[in-house]
């Protein structure tokens, strides 16, 4: 219930407090489950640091793998968009160059 409440709250602060509670109580399975329930509210660097400090990186690793995958997808989209923007810009410059050449 607490995980659902934190996720529905859309509050990163509340989600991180819940994560901290699970760590304090050594409820590592709940910690791992909360990573998925509150996935988009959490800061990956915070989760990795907490897991490392508490020596429970195995519990955080599936979450971190998903985070890296999502980062890779986002980066690939940005690279494609940037390449398309540069192509359009190059075409526009070529068209402008042709137009000015024809007007001479």
Backbone as CSV, one residue per row, in Angstrom:
resi,resn,N_x,N_y,N_z,CA_x,CA_y,CA_z,C_x,C_y,C_z
1,UNK,0.815,-1.203,0.000,0.000,0.000,0.000,0.860,1.269,0.000
2,UNK,1.919,1.245,0.779,2.796,2.418,0.858,3.456,2.695,-0.485
3,UNK,3.824,1.629,-1.196,4.454,1.809,-2.508,3.473,2.422,-3.499
4,UNK,2.242,1.934,-3.491,1.228,2.479,-4.394,0.951,3.938,-4.067
5,UNK,0.855,4.253,-2.780,0.614,5.628,-2.364,1.749,6.536,-2.834
6,UNK,2.982,6.087,-2.636,4.141,6.890,-3.056,4.137,7.090,-4.565
7,UNK,3.840,6.028,-5.313,3.822,6.128,-6.776,2.719,7.069,-7.245
8,UNK,1.541,6.951,-6.639,0.410,7.800,-7.037,0.610,9.251,-6.622
9,UNK,1.410,9.477,-5.599,1.646,10.844,-5.125,2.440,11.670,-6.131
10,UNK,3.222,10.984,-6.989,4.095,11.630,-7.972,5.159,12.484,-7.288
11,UNK,5.488,12.140,-6.046,6.471,12.891,-5.267,7.772,12.101,-5.161
12,UNK,8.836,12.647,-5.729,10.151,12.014,-5.624,10.603,11.952,-4.173
13,UNK,10.320,13.006,-3.438,10.725,13.061,-2.031,10.062,11.944,-1.229
14,UNK,8.776,11.750,-1.423,8.057,10.690,-0.712,8.583,9.314,-1.110
15,UNK,8.844,9.122,-2.383,9.365,7.838,-2.862,10.737,7.552,-2.254
16,UNK,11.590,8.557,-2.180,12.918,8.361,-1.603,12.847,8.125,-0.097
17,UNK,11.880,8.744,0.581,11.679,8.478,2.008,11.255,7.032,2.228
18,UNK,10.398,6.533,1.368,9.958,5.142,1.467,11.135,4.192,1.249
19,UNK,11.952,4.493,0.259,13.144,3.687,-0.015,14.053,3.682,1.221
20,UNK,14.256,4.845,1.813,15.109,4.953,3.003,14.535,4.133,4.160
21,UNK,13.222,4.166,4.320,12.580,3.366,5.374,12.857,1.882,5.169
22,UNK,12.691,1.411,3.949,12.940,-0.008,3.671,14.393,-0.382,3.967
23,UNK,15.299,0.523,3.688,16.709,0.243,3.980,16.965,0.204,5.489
24,UNK,16.402,1.175,6.208,16.577,1.212,7.664,16.050,-0.059,8.325
25,UNK,14.941,-0.558,7.809,14.311,-1.752,8.380,14.864,-3.046,7.781
26,UNK,15.818,-2.899,6.894,16.429,-4.049,6.204,15.386,-4.884,5.444
27,UNK,14.439,-4.201,4.866,13.404,-4.843,4.043,13.843,-4.741,2.584
28,UNK,14.845,-5.520,2.236,15.489,-5.385,0.942,14.596,-5.813,-0.218
29,UNK,13.745,-6.795,-0.008,12.811,-7.182,-1.074,11.819,-6.051,-1.336
30,UNK,11.390,-5.382,-0.263,10.495,-4.228,-0.421,11.223,-3.076,-1.112
31,UNK,12.489,-2.898,-0.777,13.326,-1.896,-1.443,13.316,-2.139,-2.947
32,UNK,13.579,-3.387,-3.343,13.626,-3.722,-4.769,12.268,-3.513,-5.429
33,UNK,11.210,-3.914,-4.757,9.864,-3.742,-5.322,9.521,-2.263,-5.475
34,UNK,9.913,-1.458,-4.510,9.625,-0.021,-4.573,10.352,0.652,-5.731
35,UNK,11.499,0.110,-6.108,12.227,0.680,-7.244,11.381,0.616,-8.509
36,UNK,10.607,-0.427,-8.663,9.745,-0.559,-9.840,8.453,0.227,-9.688
37,UNK,7.866,0.207,-8.507,6.627,0.959,-8.302,6.843,2.461,-8.492
38,UNK,7.992,2.934,-8.078,8.281,4.372,-8.110,9.355,4.709,-9.146
39,UNK,9.493,3.873,-10.141,10.585,3.953,-11.120,10.831,5.371,-11.634
40,UNK,9.803,6.011,-12.135,9.984,7.317,-12.782,10.119,8.474,-11.785
41,UNK,9.987,8.190,-10.499,10.128,9.234,-9.483,11.522,9.260,-8.857
42,UNK,12.259,8.190,-9.049,13.541,8.030,-8.364,14.701,8.543,-9.207
43,UNK,15.744,8.940,-8.524,16.965,9.395,-9.182,17.962,8.240,-9.158
44,UNK,18.321,7.724,-10.326,19.187,6.541,-10.378,20.494,6.676,-9.604
45,UNK,21.100,7.861,-9.617,22.359,8.021,-8.882,22.150,7.866,-7.377
46,UNK,20.991,8.282,-6.888,20.671,8.130,-5.464,20.485,6.655,-5.131
47,UNK,19.760,5.951,-5.981,19.502,4.527,-5.753,20.807,3.738,-5.773
48,UNK,21.651,4.011,-6.745,22.924,3.296,-6.834,23.785,3.560,-5.596
49,UNK,23.826,4.808,-5.162,24.615,5.140,-3.975,24.068,4.446,-2.728
50,UNK,22.749,4.476,-2.549,22.146,3.815,-1.388,22.408,2.314,-1.403
51,UNK,22.256,1.713,-2.559,22.485,0.267,-2.668,23.943,-0.066,-2.368
52,UNK,24.842,0.734,-2.882,26.271,0.499,-2.667,26.629,0.657,-1.185
53,UNK,26.147,1.746,-0.565,26.455,1.996,0.847,25.893,0.907,1.755
54,UNK,24.773,0.323,1.365,24.131,-0.710,2.179,24.510,-2.126,1.746
55,UNK,25.417,-2.201,0.783,25.909,-3.495,0.281,24.771,-4.389,-0.227
56,UNK,23.866,-3.764,-0.971,22.739,-4.525,-1.538,22.580,-4.219,-3.032
57,UNK,23.694,-4.082,-3.717,23.621,-3.746,-5.144,22.879,-4.809,-5.946
58,UNK,22.900,-6.061,-5.486,22.158,-7.105,-6.204,20.665,-6.796,-6.246
59,UNK,20.149,-6.153,-5.206,18.731,-5.810,-5.177,18.418,-4.650,-6.128
60,UNK,19.378,-3.786,-6.335,19.168,-2.620,-7.193,19.543,-2.874,-8.645
61,UNK,20.287,-3.927,-8.918,20.826,-4.130,-10.262,19.753,-4.271,-11.344
62,UNK,18.664,-5.008,-11.145,17.638,-5.053,-12.207,17.092,-3.658,-12.539
63,UNK,16.892,-2.838,-11.509,16.449,-1.458,-11.712,17.490,-0.682,-12.520
64,UNK,18.766,-0.820,-12.148,19.820,-0.083,-12.834,19.958,-0.528,-14.286
65,UNK,19.810,-1.813,-14.541,19.868,-2.308,-15.923,18.766,-1.649,-16.748
66,UNK,17.552,-1.570,-16.181,16.444,-0.935,-16.897,16.711,0.548,-17.114
67,UNK,17.276,1.206,-16.124,17.612,2.632,-16.251,18.606,2.847,-17.390
68,UNK,19.655,2.023,-17.426,20.645,2.160,-18.497,20.016,1.906,-19.861
69,UNK,19.126,0.942,-19.938,18.439,0.653,-21.201,17.602,1.860,-21.628
70,UNK,16.856,2.424,-20.691,16.043,3.599,-21.014,16.915,4.776,-21.442
71,UNK,18.044,4.965,-20.771,18.970,6.035,-21.167,19.483,5.807,-22.584
72,UNK,19.801,4.568,-22.908,20.305,4.245,-24.243,19.252,4.561,-25.302
73,UNK,18.018,4.178,-25.053,16.933,4.450,-26.002,16.766,5.954,-26.189
74,UNK,16.767,6.704,-25.095,16.605,8.154,-25.184,17.765,8.793,-25.944
75,UNK,18.968,8.325,-25.682,20.143,8.858,-26.369,20.075,8.572,-27.863
76,UNK,19.674,7.361,-28.234,19.555,7.019,-29.652,18.514,7.898,-30.337
77,UNK,17.395,8.162,-29.666,16.371,9.048,-30.239,16.917,10.457,-30.437
78,UNK,17.630,10.954,-29.447,18.215,12.295,-29.560,19.237,12.367,-30.686
79,UNK,20.050,11.329,-30.810,21.044,11.310,-31.886,20.370,11.290,-33.251
80,UNK,19.291,10.500,-33.393,18.558,10.469,-34.668,17.937,11.824,-34.963
81,UNK,17.320,12.426,-33.957,16.688,13.730,-34.151,17.725,14.786,-34.528
82,UNK,18.879,14.739,-33.892,19.942,15.699,-34.205,20.461,15.488,-35.621
83,UNK,20.625,14.243,-36.028,21.091,13.953,-37.390,20.070,14.444,-38.412
84,UNK,18.786,14.221,-38.143,17.734,14.698,-39.049,17.730,16.217,-39.118
85,UNK,17.904,16.869,-37.972,17.928,18.332,-37.944,19.098,18.863,-38.762
86,UNK,20.257,18.228,-38.632,21.425,18.664,-39.394,21.223,18.439,-40.884
87,UNK,20.606,17.319,-41.257,20.322,17.051,-42.670,19.384,18.108,-43.237
88,UNK,18.333,18.435,-42.484,17.383,19.456,-42.934,18.072,20.813,-43.056
89,UNK,18.925,21.110,-42.096,19.650,22.379,-42.121,20.571,22.446,-43.342
90,UNK,21.257,21.340,-43.635,22.153,21.274,-44.787,21.356,21.451,-46.081
91,UNK,20.210,20.774,-46.189,19.367,20.900,-47.379,18.882,22.329,-47.548
92,UNK,18.494,22.953,-46.435,18.015,24.333,-46.487,19.128,25.265,-46.956
93,UNK,20.338,25.048,-46.463,21.469,25.876,-46.880,21.771,25.679,-48.359
94,UNK,21.668,24.435,-48.830,21.906,24.159,-50.243,20.843,24.832,-51.100
95,UNK,19.587,24.776,-50.661,18.507,25.419,-51.417,18.701,26.926,-51.430
96,UNK,19.087,27.486,-50.307,19.328,28.928,-50.243,20.502,29.316,-51.136
97,UNK,21.522,28.484,-51.173,22.674,28.741,-52.035,22.296,28.681,-53.497
98,UNK,21.467,27.718,-53.875,21.015,27.583,-55.264,20.157,28.774,-55.651
99,UNK,19.276,29.176,-54.748,18.383,30.292,-55.034,19.187,31.567,-55.243
100,UNK,20.155,31.817,-54.387,20.941,33.042,-54.536,21.819,32.969,-55.785
101,UNK,22.276,31.786,-56.159,23.083,31.639,-57.358,22.236,31.898,-58.600
102,UNK,20.993,31.429,-58.599,20.101,31.624,-59.746,19.695,33.080,-59.899
103,UNK,19.680,33.819,-58.822,19.255,35.211,-58.869,20.357,36.137,-59.361
104,UNK,21.565,35.649,-59.490,22.674,36.509,-59.924,22.622,36.799,-61.378
